[in-house]
Amino acid sequence: MSQAHGYGNPAPLGLLGFGMTTILLNMHNAGFYPLESMILGMGIFVGGLAQVIAGIQEWKVNNTFGATAFTMYGFFWLSFVALMLLPADAVAPAAAFDMGFYLLIWGLFTLCMFFGTLKISRAHQTIFMSLTILFVLLAIGDWTGNHTLKIITGFEGIFCGASAFYTAIALVLNEVYGKTVLPLGMVH
């Protein structure tokens, strides 16, 4: 699609930025390792900047859905890391209850975007529905402080990130080989 405009397809960059960062953060949520600088660095540069760049490129190829999704989720990652790094003496740190609302509004945005995927592919539907579930579970986890729910949510988040990773690789390989190497379940 994008090559008709003289550009490569920016979606794999955005999907990999989202997928890889989501997998790593949710490996932390699932209890594999503590929150550390690796996750924050990925959040700034891969989840944040790479997705914003992909969103801008989607705008250039007249893809409003991709531009909106990648730019917004890129800024999600940048704002999420900022919430982790802002000094507590400069501003009041976000309480778990407040973070629940932050995550819930992102879940609402994601649910709205899910409806756009109904005309794209089953792979995109999987990403956006699992991300909606992820944001809702994270919000509930912050509101309740339920540690078991956080671990379960981590595994759901790994699935969500892996679905984005798969979709990105499928888009790249399908384009390179000029045929369906990895199916996406296209619906249009």
C-alpha positions, 0 to 999 in steps of 0.5 A: 500500500505505502509503496505507491506513495514512494514510501516503505510501510511504516507500520512494522516499525511502529508495531515492533516499537510497541510489541517489544516494549510491551513484552519487556514491561509485562515480563516485569509485571509477570514477575520475571525481573524488577522495574529497571532502566532497560524498560525505561530506556525501551519506553523512551526510545523504542516504545516512544520515539520509534512509534511517534516516527512511525505515526508521522510516516503513516500520516505521510501515506494518508493512513489516519488510523496508523498515524493516530495509533502509533503517535498516541501510543508513542506518547503513551510510552513517553508519558508513562516513563515520565510518570516513573522518572519525574522527581517526587519533590517537583510534583506530587507522584501519581498514586496507584488510584490515579494511575488506574484512571490513567490506564483506564482512559488509555483502555477506552481509547484502545477500545475505540481504536479496536473498532477501526481494526474490524476493517483491517485484519484479525491480527490487528483485532487481536492486538487492539482487543488484547491491549484493551483487556491489558489496560483494564486489567492494569487499572483494576490491579492498581485500584485493588493492589492485587498482586496475583492479578498483576502477574496474570496481567503480565502474561496477558501483556506478553501475549499482546506484545507478541501479537504486535511483534508477529504482525510486524514480522508478517508485514515485513516478510509478506512484502519482501516475498510478495506473498503471504508467508505469515497470515494476517487474516485480512478482512478488507 
